[in-house]
Amino acid sequence: MASAAIVMGSAGGAMAQVSTTEAGFEPGEIVVTAQKRTQSAQAIGVAVSALGADNLAALGRQDISALAAQVPGLQVNQYSPTVTVFNIRGVSQNDFADSQEAPIAFYNDEVYISALGAIAGMTYDLERVEVLRGPQGTLFGRNATGGLIQIVSAKPTDHLDGFVTATVGSYGQVATEGAVGGPLSDRLRARLSFTTNHGGAYFKNRIGRDLGAAKFYAGRIQLAGDVGEGGKFNIKVQALRNDRDRQAGIYSHRSAFPNALGLGVYFDPSENAWGNCNGCDALGYAEPDRDPFTGALNGPNYFSRTFWAVTARYEQDLGGATLTSITDYQDLRKRYGEDSDMSPATNFVYTTAQDLYQLSQELRLSGEGDRLTWLAGLYGIKIHTKNGYVTDTTGAFGLLERYDSVLNTESVAAFGQLEYKLDDRFTLIGGLRYSRDWKRFDYVHSENGVQDFAFDRRLFPDLAKRRFSDYSGKIELDFKPSRNAFLYASVNRGTKSGGFGTQAFGPFDPATIAFDGEVLTNIEGGVKLTLLNRTTNFNVAGFHYKYSGYQSFELVGVTQIIRNKPARIKGLEFEFTTRPVAGLYLQAFLTLLDGEVRNVTVPSGDVLDRDMPQAPSLSAGGLIRYEFAAGPGRLALQTNWKHDSRQYFSTFNAPVDREPARWVGDARVSYAFDDLPIEAAFFVNNLTDRKYRLYTLDLSGPFGFTQQNYARPRWFGGSLTYRIQ
């Protein structure tokens, strides 16, 4: 039996690699660790998608935002590598302040990554990516209100293996990825992985250096071994580095004017909306064309980042139970600058700096019997982030705003889950997690060098130092009437603690800086069917989210405010995968959403109910892959497409934030030789060169323009991979 097998057909998933030595699993099955242990995705009451190493390679050296093309209910915003924001089933929060944590948690090998600026660039030499939809607070805990993304690194093996891939793409992109690993002794194994990405400046700057070019390096080394009788450890050291590259502030300028509600609307270029010139913004600039990939930016536009982390995982078989310890330390240093006015003038420059460290520890004890499977654990984390922001509008308004903050977070949690088989068909699951956070926020604002506002525990003891306590939990009933059918019904309660917003301009209201925690209660039911000799999966899930205290991000002028609002989301998901004949794989998915945020106060002061941001009412997609013998090897043809109906980017639902419906697709052709460990591939991403936005900031009130962040244009590339066998 081979040490690994390609298996297809997950809940919305694509191809993934899993070890066939895992007892009880068959080729054609996909396994995930959605409940902190290895299970079939078709036999758990969680809506989960998994993409394996082959499918991740087929994304063609895109960033992590490419996951949205193949996962139902997923949207990804990546303004640049400085901030990555996930949205699952309409659950997200788009505050771009570096100190914020998101309601969609990101995990790297079971370790929580709190910093939004540390996510980009981690997706290399992976075993798989898992996307869990719905609250996952019981077992994963922190900020998994709406779900989570988990990347699983390829681990050291007991035999020599590895690969190296070189990719050449559009706009001068040159990228590499590789790994080598194997045994150092009978009880010790190692793996070294790396990736680089250079070039790719796709935004033409008429007066300066083009934007979009990466200058990125990353590496990971792992040492794994066996200890005594039943002990295993894995020590991982990884680092990411962006060296003042040009992936910053890639915005397309478009003039706008606030309507009666204070929300931006676009106007015709022949109109003089601001009384200065036709088509101009409030500062007197008009972009001469509507090409979203050209502009006249005089800078600065730069992104520098150094992130490194050390993780130690130890697992000990105690006979009737297994003890797992995961210790992790992370360190991030990030610097970012952008030409926010997107013009040749120096009217609005925005720069940020972040220094962060994070220390976490998780201890778990788990066991499994004939009827009872159980898990209990303790978790603690400390996050210290120091953030500095400069908003320079001296050219427009004569103001230089500097605001600095320090946020300290300490959190502890205890959690457990019991899974009891009532009989051969019914299983009852119950879980509970209690968390307590302590947060302290120190904030100082200066205008033109003079301090005019401070917020700390000395001045505002009840607001600047806060404690949040809450519980997450789940109750689930599973029904397995046959080997090929699985039904579940569950109630999940997810929580996200409160925090502090980062306000740029006065007048300052201390009460609006602090915000409370949010609670999401999900009632969900689903059916998972495995059909046609286990070659086909058909899954359906229905869910109803009710929010208490939804943390609504609102940009008022240029001030970032988070307000707690009532909200709800309901939806249906349909997923289908099949392998009808050898070499052919088909996938299709459909997500229907209906989401609403209530009692939103728009800039005019009106209180309205608004559509949940980035929650298209309909998302549908699919993938076709066909692999067959051709000459001295195998040829594989693949294409994937996704449709999103119209959506809004902000809670305000401003007209400028309305993104029309779209179809986006990719294609890939690869050829692998039978007798040579070589594979060649050619890919085209955004096949039809669709121009669509990933996000927009409505700055029509103070500046008369919007910052529009567009997805990359059509991207060609070719890669050559050599595998060590």
C-alpha positions in Angstrom: 0.0 0.0 0.0 1.3 3.4 -0.9 2.1 5.9 1.9 -0.3 8.5 0.6 -3.4 8.5 -1.7 -5.3 11.1 -3.6 -8.8 11.2 -2.2 -11.6 13.2 -3.5 -15.0 14.4 -2.3 -15.3 16.4 0.8 -18.0 18.7 2.1 -17.5 21.2 -0.6 -14.0 20.1 -0.8 -11.6 19.2 -3.6 -8.7 16.9 -3.7 -6.7 16.3 -0.6 -3.8 14.0 0.5 -4.2 11.9 3.5 -2.3 8.9 4.9 -3.9 5.7 4.0 -2.4 4.2 7.1 -5.1 5.9 9.1 -7.2 3.0 10.4 -10.8 2.9 9.1 -10.3 5.2 6.1 -10.5 4.2 2.4 -9.2 5.8 -0.8 -12.0 8.1 -1.9 -12.5 9.4 1.6 -11.2 12.7 2.9 -10.2 13.1 6.5 -10.0 16.3 8.5 -9.2 17.3 12.1 -12.3 19.5 12.6 -12.9 18.1 16.1 -9.2 17.8 17.2 -8.9 14.2 15.9 -8.7 12.6 12.5 -12.2 11.8 11.1 -14.0 11.4 7.8 -15.5 14.7 6.6 -18.6 12.7 5.7 -19.2 11.5 9.2 -19.1 14.7 11.3 -21.8 17.2 12.1 -19.7 20.2 10.8 -19.8 21.9 7.4 -16.2 21.5 6.4 -14.2 21.9 3.1 -10.7 20.6 2.6 -8.2 21.4 -0.2 -5.2 19.1 -0.4 -1.7 19.7 -1.7 -2.5 19.0 -5.4 -5.4 21.3 -5.4 -3.5 24.1 -3.6 -0.8 23.8 -6.2 -3.4 24.1 -8.9 -4.2 27.6 -7.6 -1.2 28.8 -9.6 0.9 30.7 -7.0 -2.0 33.0 -6.0 -2.3 34.3 -2.5 -4.7 32.9 0.1 -7.6 34.9 -1.3 -7.8 32.3 -4.1 -9.4 29.9 -1.7 -12.7 31.8 -2.1 -13.0 30.4 -5.7 -13.3 26.8 -4.4 -15.0 27.0 -1.0 -18.7 27.6 -0.6 -19.8 30.6 1.5 -16.2 32.0 1.7 -15.1 35.5 0.8 -11.6 36.8 1.3 -10.4 40.4 1.4 -6.7 41.1 1.2 -6.2 44.8 0.8 -2.5 43.9 0.5 -0.5 41.4 2.6 -0.8 43.9 5.5 -4.4 42.7 6.3 -6.2 39.5 5.4 -9.9 39.3 6.3 -12.1 36.2 5.9 -15.8 36.1 5.6 -17.8 32.8 6.0 -21.5 32.7 5.5 -21.6 36.5 5.9 -19.8 36.6 9.2 -16.8 39.0 9.2 -15.7 42.3 10.5 -13.7 44.6 8.2 -11.9 46.9 10.6 -8.4 47.3 9.2 -6.8 48.4 12.4 -3.8 46.3 13.2 -4.9 45.7 16.8 -8.2 43.9 15.9 -8.9 40.2 15.9 -11.3 38.8 13.4 -14.5 36.6 14.1 -13.2 34.1 11.5 -10.2 32.5 13.3 -7.0 31.5 11.4 -5.0 28.5 12.6 -1.6 27.2 11.5 -1.1 23.6 12.7 -3.7 24.0 15.5 -2.1 27.3 16.6 -4.2 30.5 16.6 -2.8 33.4 14.6 -4.2 36.7 16.1 -2.5 39.2 13.8 -4.3 39.9 10.5 -0.9 41.0 9.0 0.7 37.6 9.7 -1.5 35.5 7.6 -0.5 36.2 4.0 2.4 34.0 2.7 1.9 31.0 5.0 0.3 28.7 2.4 3.3 26.8 1.1 4.3 23.1 1.4 0.9 22.3 2.9 -0.8 18.9 3.5 -4.2 20.6 3.3 -6.3 23.6 4.2 -9.5 23.1 6.2 -12.4 25.6 6.2 -14.9 25.0 9.0 -18.2 26.9 8.7 -20.3 27.9 11.6 -19.3 28.6 15.3 -16.4 26.5 16.4 -15.9 28.0 19.8 -16.1 24.8 21.9 -12.9 23.1 20.7 -11.1 26.0 18.9 -12.4 28.8 21.1 -10.9 32.1 20.4 -12.8 34.2 17.9 -14.2 31.3 15.9 -17.6 32.9 16.0 -18.4 32.3 12.3 -15.9 29.5 11.6 -12.2 29.2 10.9 -9.5 28.5 8.4 -6.8 26.0 9.3 -3.7 25.3 7.3 -1.9 22.0 7.9 1.8 21.9 7.1 3.4 18.9 5.4 5.1 17.0 8.2 8.5 15.2 8.3 8.3 11.7 6.9 10.1 8.4 7.6 11.4 8.3 4.0 13.3 10.8 1.8 10.9 13.0 -0.1 10.6 16.5 -1.4 10.0 18.8 -4.4 11.0 22.1 -5.9 8.8 24.2 -8.1 9.7 27.2 -10.2 6.9 29.5 -11.5 7.1 32.3 -14.0 4.0 34.5 -14.3 2.6 37.7 -15.7 4.2 41.1 -15.1 7.6 39.6 -14.4 6.6 37.3 -11.6 9.2 34.7 -10.5 8.3 32.4 -7.7 9.7 29.3 -6.1 8.5 26.7 -3.6 10.2 23.6 -2.3 10.8 21.2 0.5 13.0 18.3 1.4 12.6 15.9 4.3 13.2 12.4 5.7 14.7 10.4 8.5 17.8 11.5 10.4 17.7 8.3 12.5 15.3 5.6 13.4 13.5 7.9 15.8 14.2 11.4 14.4 12.8 13.1 11.2 13.2 16.6 9.7 11.7 18.7 6.9 12.9 22.0 5.4 10.4 24.1 3.4 10.8 27.4 1.6 9.1 29.8 -0.8 9.9 33.1 -2.6 7.8 35.5 -4.7 9.3 38.4 -6.7 7.9 40.8 -9.2 4.3 41.0 -10.5 3.8 44.7 -10.7 0.4 44.8 -12.4 -0.7 48.3 -11.5 0.7 50.9 -13.9 1.8 54.1 -12.2 2.1 57.0 -14.6 4.4 59.1 -12.4 6.4 56.6 -10.4 7.2 52.9 -9.7 4.5 50.4 -10.7 2.6 48.7 -7.8 1.9 45.1 -7.0 5.4 43.8 -7.1 6.3 41.3 -4.3 9.6 40.9 -2.6 8.8 38.0 -0.4 10.7 35.1 1.3 9.6 32.4 3.7 11.0 29.3 5.3 10.0 26.6 7.7 12.0 23.9 9.5 10.5 21.0 11.4 12.1 18.4 13.6 9.9 15.4 14.7 10.7 12.4 16.7 9.6 9.6 19.0 10.2 9.7 22.7 10.2 6.6 24.9 7.0 4.5 24.7 4.2 6.3 22.9 5.6 9.8 22.9 5.9 12.1 19.8 7.1 15.6 19.4 7.3 18.2 16.6 9.2 21.4 16.8 8.6 24.0 14.1 10.4 27.3 13.4 9.1 29.5 10.6 9.6 33.0 9.3 8.1 35.3 6.7 9.7 38.4 5.2 8.5 41.2 2.9 11.3 43.5 2.1 9.8 46.9 1.4 7.9 45.5 -1.5 5.2 47.4 -3.6 2.1 45.4 -2.5 0.7 48.4 -0.7 -2.1 50.9 -1.3 -3.1 49.4 -4.7 -6.2 51.5 -5.1 -8.2 52.7 -8.0 -9.4 56.3 -7.6 -13.0 57.3 -8.4 -14.7 60.5 -7.4 -17.9 60.4 -5.4 -20.3 62.7 -3.5 -22.3 62.0 -0.4 -26.1 61.6 -0.8 -28.8 62.7 1.6 -27.9 59.8 3.9 -24.2 60.8 3.9 -23.3 57.8 1.8 -21.2 58.0 -1.3 -22.6 57.9 -4.8 -20.7 58.1 -8.1 -21.4 61.0 -10.5 -20.8 61.4 -14.2 -17.3 62.7 -15.2 -18.9 65.6 -17.0 -20.5 66.8 -13.7 -18.8 69.4 -11.4 -20.2 67.9 -8.1 -17.7 69.7 -5.8 -17.6 73.1 -7.6 -14.0 72.8 -8.7 -13.7 70.9 -12.0 -15.6 68.3 -14.0 -15.3 64.8 -12.6 -13.1 65.9 -9.7 -13.0 64.9 -6.1 -13.2 67.4 -3.3 -9.4 68.0 -3.5 -9.6 68.9 -7.3 -8.3 65.7 -8.8 -10.0 63.5 -11.4 -8.6 60.2 -12.7 -8.3 60.6 -16.5 -9.6 57.0 -17.3 -11.6 54.2 -15.8 -8.9 51.6 -16.0 -8.7 50.2 -12.4 -5.0 49.2 -13.0 -3.6 52.6 -13.8 -3.1 55.6 -11.7 -0.8 58.5 -10.8 0.5 57.9 -7.2 3.4 59.9 -5.8 3.8 57.5 -2.8 4.8 56.3 -0.4 3.6 52.8 -1.2 5.6 50.1 0.7 5.1 47.1 2.8 7.7 45.6 5.1 7.2 42.7 7.4 9.2 40.2 9.5 7.2 37.5 11.2 8.7 34.5 13.0 7.2 31.8 15.2 8.3 28.8 17.2 5.9 25.9 17.9 6.5 22.9 20.1 3.9 20.1 20.0 4.1 17.0 22.2 1.8 14.0 22.3 1.9 11.2 24.8 -0.1 8.0 24.7 -1.0 7.2 28.3 -2.8 4.0 27.6 -6.5 4.9 28.1 -5.9 8.6 27.1 -3.7 10.8 25.0 -2.1 14.0 26.4 -1.3 16.8 23.9 0.6 20.0 24.6 1.0 22.8 22.1 3.3 25.8 23.0 3.7 28.7 20.6 5.5 32.0 20.4 5.0 34.6 17.6 6.7 37.9 16.8 5.6 40.4 14.1 7.2 43.6 13.0 5.3 45.4 10.3 5.6 48.8 8.5 3.2 50.0 5.8 2.6 53.2 3.8 0.2 54.3 1.1 -0.7 57.2 -1.1 -4.3 57.4 0.2 -5.4 60.3 -2.1 -4.2 58.3 -5.2 -3.1 61.5 -7.0 0.1 63.3 -7.9 -0.5 65.7 -5.0 0.5 65.0 -1.4 -2.9 65.5 0.2 -3.5 62.3 2.2 -0.7 59.9 3.2 -1.4 57.0 5.6 1.4 55.0 7.3 1.2 52.4 10.0 3.7 50.5 12.3 3.0 47.4 14.4 5.1 45.4 16.8 3.4 42.4 18.2 4.2 39.3 20.2 2.0 36.4 21.2 2.5 33.5 23.6 0.0 30.7 23.9 -0.3 27.3 25.5 -2.8 24.5 25.1 -3.1 21.3 27.1 -5.6 18.5 26.0 -6.4 15.1 27.4 -8.5 12.9 25.2 -9.7 9.3 25.1 -12.0 7.0 23.1 -13.9 3.9 24.1 -16.5 1.7 22.6 -19.3 4.3 23.2 -17.7 7.4 24.7 -15.2 9.7 23.1 -14.1 12.6 25.3 -11.7 15.6 25.3 -10.9 18.1 28.0 -8.4 21.0 27.9 -7.0 24.2 29.1 -5.9 27.2 27.0 -4.0 30.4 27.7 -2.8 33.2 25.5 -1.1 36.6 25.9 -1.0 39.2 23.1 0.9 42.5 23.2 0.5 44.8 20.2 2.0 48.3 19.9 0.6 50.2 17.0 1.4 53.6 15.5 -0.6 55.4 12.8 0.1 58.7 11.0 -2.6 60.3 8.8 -0.9 63.2 7.0 -3.4 65.5 5.3 -1.3 68.7 5.5 -1.6 69.1 1.8 -5.4 69.2 1.9 -6.3 70.4 5.4 -3.1 71.4 7.1 -3.4 68.5 9.6 -0.9 65.9 10.7 -2.6 63.3 12.9 -0.5 60.8 14.9 -2.1 58.2 17.1 -0.4 55.5 19.0 -1.9 52.6 21.0 -0.8 49.6 23.1 -3.3 46.8 23.6 -2.6 44.0 26.1 -4.8 40.9 26.0 -4.6 38.0 28.4 -7.1 35.1 28.1 -7.6 31.7 29.8 -10.2 29.1 28.9 -11.3 25.6 30.0 -13.1 23.4 27.6 -14.4 19.9 27.1 -16.6 17.8 24.7 -18.3 14.4 25.2 -19.5 12.2 22.3 -21.7 9.3 23.3 -23.0 6.6 21.0 -26.6 5.9 22.1 -26.7 2.9 19.8 -25.3 2.0 16.4 -27.2 4.8 14.7 -27.5 7.7 17.2 -24.7 9.7 18.8 -25.2 12.6 21.2 -22.5 15.3 21.5 -22.2 18.0 24.1 -19.4 20.6 24.5 -18.7 23.6 26.7 -16.0 26.2 26.8 -15.6 29.0 29.4 -13.3 31.9 28.5 -12.2 35.0 30.4 -10.3 37.9 28.8 -8.5 40.8 30.3 -7.8 43.7 28.0 -6.0 47.0 28.6 -5.9 49.8 26.0 -3.7 52.9 26.1 -4.3 55.4 23.3 -2.8 58.8 22.6 -3.7 61.2 19.8 -1.7 64.2 18.6 -2.6 66.9 16.1 0.2 68.9 14.5 2.6 67.7 17.2 0.3 68.7 20.1 -1.4 66.0 22.2 -5.1 66.6 22.3 -6.6 63.3 23.6 -5.6 60.4 25.7 -7.5 57.2 26.7 -6.0 54.9 29.4 -7.0 53.2 32.6 -6.0 56.2 34.7 -8.3 58.6 32.9 -11.1 56.1 32.0 -10.8 53.2 34.5 -14.1 51.6 33.6 -13.5 51.8 29.8 -9.8 51.3 29.1 -9.4 48.2 31.3 -12.0 45.6 30.8 -12.8 42.0 31.6 -14.9 39.8 29.4 -16.3 36.4 30.5 -18.5 34.2 28.4 -19.1 30.6 27.3 -19.3 28.8 24.0 -21.1 25.5 23.7 -22.8 23.0 21.4 -25.4 20.3 21.6 -25.6 17.9 18.6 -27.5 14.8 17.7 -26.0 12.6 14.9 -28.0 9.9 13.1 -26.3 7.4 10.8 -29.0 5.1 9.3 -26.6 3.4 7.0 -22.9 3.3 6.0 -23.6 5.9 3.3 -25.9 8.4 5.0 -25.2 10.8 7.9 -27.7 13.3 9.4 -27.1 15.9 12.1 -28.9 18.6 14.0 -27.1 21.0 16.3 -27.2 24.2 18.4 -23.9 26.1 18.6 -23.1 29.2 20.6 -20.1 31.1 19.6 -18.6 34.2 21.3 -16.1 37.0 20.5 -15.0 39.2 23.4 -15.2 43.0 23.2 -12.4 45.4 22.6 -11.4 48.8 21.5 -11.6 50.7 18.2 -8.9 52.9 16.8 -10.2 56.4 16.0 -8.3 58.8 13.8 -9.9 62.1 14.1 -11.8 64.0 16.8 -14.1 65.0 18.4 -13.4 61.9 20.5 -16.1 60.1 22.5 -14.5 57.7 24.9 -17.7 55.7 25.1 -17.4 54.8 21.4 -13.9 53.5 21.6 -14.8 50.5 23.7 -17.2 47.9 22.4 -18.8 44.9 23.9 -18.6 41.2 23.0 -20.8 39.5 20.5 -22.7 36.2 20.7 -23.7 34.1 17.7 -26.2 31.3 18.2 -26.5 28.9 15.3 -29.2 26.3 14.8 -28.1 24.0 12.0 -29.2 20.7 10.4 -27.6 18.8 7.6 -27.5 15.6 5.5 -24.4 14.0 4.1 -24.8 11.2 1.5 -22.1 9.0 0.0 -23.5 7.4 -3.1 -22.7 5.3 -6.2 -20.1 2.9 -4.7 -18.6 5.8 -2.6 -17.6 7.8 -5.6 -20.2 10.6 -5.0 -21.0 12.9 -2.2 -24.1 15.1 -1.8 -24.4 17.3 1.2 -27.1 19.8 2.3 -26.9 22.1 5.3 -29.4 24.7 6.6 -28.6 27.2 9.3 -30.0 30.1 11.2 -27.7 32.6 12.9 -29.0 35.0 15.6 -26.6 37.7 16.8 -26.5 39.4 20.1 -24.2 42.4 20.0 -22.9 42.0 16.4 -19.6 44.0 16.2 -20.5 46.2 13.2 -17.6 48.1 11.7 -18.5 51.5 10.5 -16.3 54.1 8.8 -17.6 57.6 9.7 -15.6 60.0 7.7 -12.2 58.6 8.3 -12.9 57.4 11.9 -13.1 53.7 12.5 -15.9 52.8 14.9 -17.2 49.4 16.0 -20.8 49.4 17.4 -22.8 46.5 18.8 -25.9 45.8 16.8 -28.6 43.1 16.5 -28.2 41.0 13.4 -29.3 37.7 11.9 -28.3 35.4 9.0 -30.1 32.4 7.5 -29.0 30.2 4.7 -28.8 26.9 2.8 -25.8 25.1 1.3 -25.7 22.4 -1.3 -22.5 20.5 -2.2 -21.9 17.8 -4.7 -18.7 16.0 -5.7 -18.3 12.9 -7.9 -15.7 10.7 -9.6 -18.0 9.0 -12.2 -15.1 7.5 -14.2 -11.4 7.0 -13.7 -9.6 10.4 -13.9 -12.7 12.6 -13.9 -13.6 14.7 -10.9 -16.6 17.1 -10.7 -17.5 19.5 -8.0 -20.5 21.9 -7.6 -21.7 24.0 -4.7 -24.5 26.5 -4.0 -24.9 28.9 -1.1 -28.1 30.9 -0.4 -27.9 33.7 2.3 -30.2 36.2 3.8 -28.5 38.5 6.3 -29.5 41.7 8.0 -27.9 44.2 10.5 -30.5 46.1 12.4 -30.6 49.7 13.8 -27.6 51.0 11.8 -27.0 54.7 12.3 -25.8 56.1 8.9 -23.8 59.4 8.7 -27.0 61.5 8.3 -28.3 60.2 11.6 -31.0 58.0 10.1 -31.4 54.6 11.7 -31.9 51.8 9.1 -31.8 48.1 8.7 -29.0 47.1 6.3 -27.9 44.0 4.4 -25.1 42.1 6.0 -21.9 43.2 4.3 -20.1 40.8 1.9 -23.0 38.3 2.1 -24.1 37.7 -1.5 -27.6 36.2 -1.5 -26.4 33.5 -4.0 -23.0 32.0 -4.5 -22.4 29.1 -6.9 -19.4 27.4 -8.3 -17.9 24.3 -9.6 -14.7 22.5 -10.7 -14.0 20.0 -13.5 -10.7 18.0 -13.6 -9.9 15.3 -16.1 -6.7 13.3 -16.0 -5.7 10.7 -18.7 -2.8 8.9 -20.2 -1.1 10.8 -23.0 2.2 9.6 -24.5 4.9 9.0 -21.8 2.8 10.5 -19.0 -0.5 11.8 -17.9 -2.2 15.0 -18.9 -4.6 16.8 -16.6 -7.1 19.5 -17.6 -8.9 21.6 -14.9 -11.1 24.6 -14.7 -13.1 26.1 -11.8 -15.7 28.9 -11.8 -17.6 30.8 -9.1 -20.5 33.2 -9.2 -21.4 35.7 -6.5 -24.6 37.8 -6.7 -24.4 41.5 -5.9 -23.1 42.4 -2.4 -22.2 45.4 -0.3 -18.8 46.0 1.2 -19.9 48.0 4.2 -22.5 47.9 6.9 -23.8 51.2 5.6 -24.7 49.8 2.2 -23.5 52.9 0.5 -24.2 53.0 -3.3 -20.5 53.1 -4.0 -20.1 49.9 -2.0 -22.5 47.9 -4.1 -20.5 45.3 -6.1 -22.4 43.8 -9.1 -22.8 40.1 -9.6 -19.9 38.3 -11.3 -18.5 35.1 -12.7 -14.8 34.4 -12.2 -12.9 31.4 -13.5 -9.5 29.8 -13.7 -7.9 27.1 -15.9 -4.9 24.8 -15.6 -3.2 22.3 -17.8 -0.5 20.0 -16.4 1.6 17.1 -17.6 3.4 14.6 -15.4 5.9 12.1 -16.8 5.5 8.4 -15.9 9.3 7.6 -15.8 10.6 11.0 -14.7 9.7 12.9 -11.5 8.8 16.0 -13.4 5.6 17.9 -13.9 5.0 20.9 -16.1 1.9 23.1 -15.8 0.4 26.2 -17.4 -2.4 28.2 -15.7 -4.6 31.2 -16.3 -6.3 32.8 -13.4 -9.2 35.2 -13.9 -9.6 33.6 -17.3 -12.1 36.2 -18.7 -10.1 39.2 -17.2 -13.1 40.1 -15.1 -12.7 43.5 -13.4 -14.2 43.2 -9.9 -13.5 44.7 -6.5 -12.5 42.9 -3.3 -13.2 45.9 -1.1 -14.0 49.7 -1.2 -13.6 52.4 1.3 -16.2 55.2 1.0 -14.3 58.5 1.7 -16.7 60.6 -0.2 -17.6 62.8 2.9 -14.2 64.2 3.7 -12.3 63.7 0.4 -14.9 63.2 -2.3 -13.4 59.8 -3.5 -13.5 56.1 -2.9 -10.5 53.8 -2.5 -11.3 50.8 -4.7 -9.3 47.6 -4.3 -9.6 45.4 -7.4 -8.7 41.7 -7.7 -5.7 41.1 -9.9 -6.3 41.1 -13.7 -5.9 38.0 -15.8 -2.8 36.2 -14.8 -0.8 33.7 -17.0 1.9 31.5 -15.6 3.9 28.3 -16.1 5.6 26.1 -13.5 8.0 23.2 -13.5 8.1 20.8 -10.6 10.8 18.2 -9.7 9.9 15.6 -7.1 12.4 13.7 -5.0 11.4 10.1 -4.9 
